[in-house]
């Protein structure tokens, strides 16, 4: 059910600019909505980060995957079970840039017998890595639209991205990889019964948005050509806060921009926010030094207690009368 709700929601989002981005509607879809999307993203992102930063961590709960530091004659694992800030930084770097925990993921299946079968499951890691880095490359390549002069690294990245020299304009590998990786992540959710059972509309919606975004971008580049000079004029106007609507921009661009705006506005309120949340996860950002340092619960506060000595002073006579032992006669 969730997959169809998300699918038709994205189809509706495509139809809205297709119908509305005509005449005066171009101002709405080319200027107003992008500004509102970025404003929503900034406010939402800051709000979520502040809320996470203010949340106390009552327990020491780092996720560990190796030997803890203990006796000198036992070799610890300083990355998978860090006991220092340096170890945490290395583990976080590997998590952010290489998805180390996902690389360690295993597949569990119930075989005849019954018997549990454990196996490697690297396809998800490969797809996630390809998806995120392709998205990053596509994002950096778009710097060409709103930076003048164009930074040298953008041109260098485009040269590497289009090294196959296929077609005119030449094929950019990152766009194809992004689309294929998003399709794999979607098909995996619908093909694996366990994943399909736990998947909600919130899991499918961003995937359909990104698939639509990648598809519209590929259509613009290779099939439905747009006036790139007018597009750049519009984007630079948005970035410089001097917005203008040039003539000659096709409706496919407004569909692409509208889907991007929805994704940007949706980002802080979705599971995509793991991009910022990973840095606030106590399972990742805490060293496992329980034996060396005592973790103080930040929720603790001074409370009035009734010690046993006070309790006995209050009820000593009654305790003696019923035959209960007391520390002081």
C-alpha positions in Angstrom: 0.0 0.0 0.0 2.8 2.4 1.0 4.6 2.0 -2.3 1.5 3.0 -4.4 0.7 5.9 -2.1 4.3 7.2 -2.6 4.3 6.5 -6.3 1.1 8.4 -7.1 2.2 11.2 -4.8 5.3 11.7 -6.8 3.3 11.5 -10.1 1.1 14.2 -8.7 4.1 16.3 -7.9 5.2 15.9 -11.6 1.8 16.9 -12.9 1.6 20.1 -10.7 4.5 22.0 -12.5 3.6 20.4 -15.8 0.2 22.2 -15.6 1.1 25.2 -13.4 4.5 26.3 -14.8 2.9 28.4 -17.6 3.0 32.2 -17.9 2.8 33.7 -14.4 3.2 30.3 -12.8 6.9 30.3 -13.8 7.5 32.9 -11.1 5.9 30.6 -8.5 7.8 27.4 -9.5 11.0 29.2 -10.5 11.4 31.6 -7.6 8.9 31.3 -4.7 8.9 27.6 -4.2 12.7 27.2 -4.4 13.2 29.9 -1.8 10.5 28.4 0.5 12.1 25.0 0.1 15.6 26.3 1.1 14.2 28.2 4.0 12.3 25.2 5.3 15.4 23.1 4.9 17.6 25.5 6.9 15.1 26.0 9.7 14.2 22.3 9.9 17.8 21.1 9.8 18.9 23.5 12.5 15.8 22.6 14.6 16.5 18.9 14.4 20.2 19.3 15.2 19.5 21.5 18.2 17.0 19.0 19.5 19.5 16.2 19.2 22.2 18.3 20.8 20.0 19.1 23.8 18.9 15.5 24.3 20.8 13.9 27.3 22.5 10.5 27.0 21.7 8.7 30.3 23.6 5.6 29.5 27.0 4.7 27.9 25.7 2.8 24.8 28.4 2.7 22.1 28.0 0.0 19.5 31.0 -2.3 19.6 32.3 -4.8 17.2 35.7 -5.8 18.6 37.7 -6.4 21.7 37.4 -3.8 24.4 40.5 -2.2 26.0 41.1 -3.9 29.3 44.3 -5.7 30.5 47.6 -4.9 28.9 48.1 -8.4 27.7 44.8 -8.4 25.7 45.0 -6.6 22.4 42.0 -4.2 21.9 40.4 -3.2 18.7 40.8 0.6 18.7 38.5 1.2 15.7 35.5 -1.1 16.2 35.7 -0.7 20.0 37.4 2.7 20.5 38.4 3.8 24.0 39.6 7.2 23.1 38.4 10.3 21.2 40.9 9.6 18.4 39.5 6.1 18.0 35.9 7.6 17.8 37.0 10.1 15.2 38.5 7.3 13.0 35.4 5.1 13.4 33.1 8.0 12.6 35.2 8.9 9.5 35.0 5.3 8.3 31.2 5.3 9.0 30.6 8.5 7.1 32.8 8.0 4.1 32.9 4.2 3.7 29.7 3.0 5.5 31.8 0.6 7.6 28.9 -0.8 9.6 26.9 -1.6 6.4 30.0 -3.3 5.0 29.9 -5.6 8.0 26.2 -6.4 7.4 25.4 -10.1 7.1 22.5 -12.0 5.5 20.5 -14.4 7.7 18.2 -17.0 6.1 16.2 -19.9 7.6 17.1 -23.1 5.7 15.5 -26.6 5.9 16.3 -28.3 9.1 15.5 -25.7 10.4 18.9 -24.1 10.2 20.1 -20.5 10.3 22.4 -19.7 7.4 24.7 -16.6 7.7 26.3 -15.1 4.7 27.9 -12.0 3.3 25.6 -9.2 2.1 27.7 -6.7 0.3 25.3 -5.7 -2.5 23.5 -3.3 -0.2 26.8 -1.7 0.8 27.8 -1.4 -2.8 24.5 0.2 -3.8 24.4 2.6 -0.9 28.0 3.7 -1.6 27.3 4.1 -5.3 24.1 6.0 -4.5 25.6 8.5 -2.1 28.8 9.2 -4.0 27.0 9.5 -7.3 24.6 12.0 -5.7 27.6 13.9 -4.3 29.2 14.0 -7.8 26.0 15.2 -9.4 25.6 17.9 -6.8 29.1 19.2 -7.3 28.7 19.2 -11.1 25.7 21.5 -10.7 28.1 24.1 -9.2 28.6 25.1 -12.8 25.1 26.5 -12.9 25.5 29.0 -10.0 29.2 29.8 -9.7 31.0 32.2 -12.0 33.8 31.6 -12.8 33.3 27.9 -12.6 35.8 26.4 -10.0 38.6 24.3 -11.5 37.6 21.2 -9.5 34.2 21.1 -11.2 35.7 20.9 -14.6 38.2 18.2 -13.4 35.3 16.2 -11.9 33.3 16.5 -15.1 36.3 15.2 -17.1 36.5 12.1 -14.9 32.7 11.7 -14.8 32.4 11.8 -18.6 35.6 9.8 -19.4 33.7 7.3 -21.6 33.2 10.1 -24.2 29.8 8.6 -25.3 27.2 10.7 -27.1 26.9 14.5 -27.4 26.6 15.9 -24.9 28.8 13.2 -23.5 27.4 10.7 -21.1 28.0 11.4 -17.4 28.4 8.2 -15.4 27.2 9.7 -12.1 23.7 10.4 -13.3 23.3 6.8 -14.6 24.8 5.3 -11.5 22.5 7.5 -9.3 19.4 6.3 -11.1 20.4 2.6 -11.2 21.4 2.6 -7.5 18.1 4.3 -6.5 16.2 1.7 -8.6 18.1 -1.1 -6.9 17.3 0.2 -3.4 13.6 0.4 -4.4 13.5 -3.0 -6.0 15.2 -4.5 -3.0 12.4 -3.2 -0.8 9.6 -4.6 -2.9 11.4 -7.9 -3.8 12.6 -9.0 -0.3 9.5 -10.0 1.7 10.9 -9.1 5.1 11.8 -5.6 3.9 8.5 -5.1 2.1 6.6 -6.0 5.3 8.4 -3.3 7.4 8.5 -0.6 4.6 6.3 2.4 4.9 5.3 5.2 2.5 8.1 7.3 4.2 10.6 4.7 2.9 9.4 4.8 -0.7 8.6 8.4 -1.1 12.2 9.8 -1.1 13.3 7.0 -3.4 10.6 7.9 -5.9 11.5 11.6 -5.5 15.2 10.9 -6.3 14.3 8.5 -9.2 12.1 11.3 -10.6 14.8 13.9 -10.1 17.4 11.8 -11.8 15.1 10.8 -14.6 14.1 14.4 -15.3 17.8 15.5 -15.2 18.7 12.8 -17.7 15.8 13.7 -20.0 17.0 17.4 -19.9 20.5 16.5 -20.7 20.1 14.0 -23.5 16.5 14.1 -24.9 14.4 17.2 -24.1 16.9 20.0 -24.5 16.5 23.2 -22.5 18.3 26.6 -23.0 21.2 26.1 -20.6 22.1 29.8 -20.7 18.6 30.8 -19.5 18.8 28.1 -16.8 22.1 29.4 -15.6 20.7 33.0 -15.6 17.8 31.8 -13.4 19.9 29.9 -11.0 22.5 32.6 -10.6 19.7 35.1 -9.9 18.3 32.8 -7.2 21.7 32.4 -5.5 22.5 36.1 -5.7 19.0 37.1 -4.4 18.2 38.9 -7.6 15.8 36.4 -9.1 14.6 36.7 -12.6 12.6 34.5 -15.0 14.4 34.3 -18.4 12.4 33.3 -21.4 12.8 30.0 -23.2 13.1 27.6 -20.2 11.2 24.4 -20.9 8.6 23.0 -18.6 10.9 19.9 -18.0 13.2 22.2 -16.0 10.4 23.4 -13.8 9.5 19.8 -13.1 13.1 19.1 -12.2 13.4 22.2 -10.0 10.0 21.4 -8.3 11.0 17.9 -7.4 14.3 19.2 -6.1 12.5 21.8 -4.0 10.2 19.1 -2.5 13.2 16.9 -1.7 15.0 19.8 0.0 12.0 20.8 2.1 11.2 17.2 3.0 14.8 16.4 4.0 14.9 17.6 7.6 11.6 15.8 8.5 12.5 12.4 6.9 14.8 9.5 7.3 17.2 11.3 5.0 18.2 13.4 8.1 20.5 10.5 9.0 23.1 12.6 7.2 23.2 14.9 10.2 21.9 12.5 12.8 24.8 10.1 12.5 27.0 12.6 14.3 24.7 12.8 17.3 24.2 9.0 17.6 25.5 7.9 21.0 26.1 4.4 19.6 28.7 6.0 17.3 30.1 9.1 19.0 30.9 7.7 22.4 34.1 5.9 23.4 33.7 2.6 25.1 35.6 3.5 28.3 33.2 2.2 30.9 36.0 0.6 32.9 38.2 3.7 32.9 35.6 6.5 33.4 32.3 6.6 35.2 29.5 7.9 33.0 27.3 10.4 34.9 23.7 10.5 33.9 23.0 14.1 32.9 19.3 13.5 33.9 20.4 13.0 37.5 19.4 15.9 39.8 19.6 16.3 43.6 16.7 14.5 45.3 15.7 14.2 49.0 16.5 10.7 50.2 15.5 8.9 53.3 18.5 6.9 54.5 18.2 3.6 56.5 19.7 5.3 59.5 17.0 8.0 59.4 14.3 5.3 58.9 15.6 3.3 61.9 15.6 6.4 64.1 12.0 7.1 63.1 10.7 3.5 63.6 13.2 1.9 66.0 10.8 1.4 68.9 8.2 -0.1 66.7 10.7 -2.4 65.0 11.9 -3.6 68.4 8.3 -4.3 69.5 7.7 -6.6 66.5 11.0 -8.3 66.9 12.9 -6.8 63.9 16.7 -6.4 64.3 18.1 -2.9 64.6 21.6 -1.6 64.2 21.4 0.6 67.2 19.5 -0.4 70.4 
